[in-house]
Amino acid sequence: MKPALLLTACVLLLGACRNPGSRYPVEEVRLSGETLTDNSLLALGPDQVRTLLAQSLEDTKRFEPTAGKSLGQKRPWRMTLELPFTREVLKDDGQHTYAEVGATLVLERFGGDVPERYEVVGLGEIRMESEKPEARRQALRSALEAALRQVAESAVLQLTALERDNTALVLDLQSSDPRIREFALRTLAERRHPAAAPLLIEQLKSTDADTVRRAIGALVEMRAASAVPALIDLARGKEVGFLQEIVFALGEIGGSEAEAYLYTVAQGHDQPAIQAAAQQALDTLYASRKHSSPEARGTDPADH
């Protein structure tokens, strides 16, 4: 390598080492939920769990407690941890028992034009080596630590995505890391970027109900009229509760195709609850149209 090129490469390498990424101030870490306060399986108190979370956040080298520091223009984040479940599950055709711990970390920030709220999840799975109480407890604690590492890493990815411009996020949609793809898609959907709508519509085909619901919510947020045909297809054969969710989503998105579908359902569905939901969604659609300006009824960038 030529000396000039070698020098340039060294400078770039040193710069990369010295600039590992933004550091995010954290003003408070909360714990929520009964699983954290009354859990004989885990046998850890809230303070111990908080310490483990703090260690996971510290290990990322991207979070720092504010502790009264002057932050300048930075706004700190507040975090809330919940453990939806700690459980023991038979797997491998019933041959082995696994300890599983689920973790949900909510990130909130205030003080801007609107409050910000993001949620990341983790799942720790550890195979139990024996049925002895101490081995079971150790497996659950190891699963907890794995789940906390996941939410800490995912929190970094989510906040990093918020800092990236749309061009970089569109490139991230091709990443080999599914987490990077997920947070890029979330952020693009929040910004109503047109690249998000087709991928969210594809997620409506998922067999995971939570994935489908998140996709519906993002499409509603984008007011993506291109999603209306897929939502109508999704509605076929669904149980009453889920069908009501789809109906309300169509009312929020609006457009002539959604309106025609909702009118048909309101007039002729065999379930009174669905008829009522469709009429309510129509009322929402009409009210939105009445109060929107001509500019607001223009073309939404999400539909291109």
Secondary structure, DSSP 8 states (H G I E B T S, - for coil): --HHHHHHHHHHHHHHHH-----EEEEEEEEESHHHHS-TTT---HHHHHHHHHHHHHHTT-EEE-TT---TT---EEEEEEEEEEEEEEETTTTEEEEEEEEEEEEEE-SSSS-EEEEEEEEEEEE-S-SSHHHHHHHHHHHHHHHHHHHHHHHHHHHHHHHS-HHHHHHHTT-SSHHHHHHHHHHHHHTT-TTHHHHHHHHTT-S-HHHHHHHHHHHHHHT-GGGHHHHHHHHTT--HHHHHHHHHHHHHH--HHHHHHHHHHHHH-S-HHHHHHHHHHHHHHHHHHHHS-TTTTS--GGG-
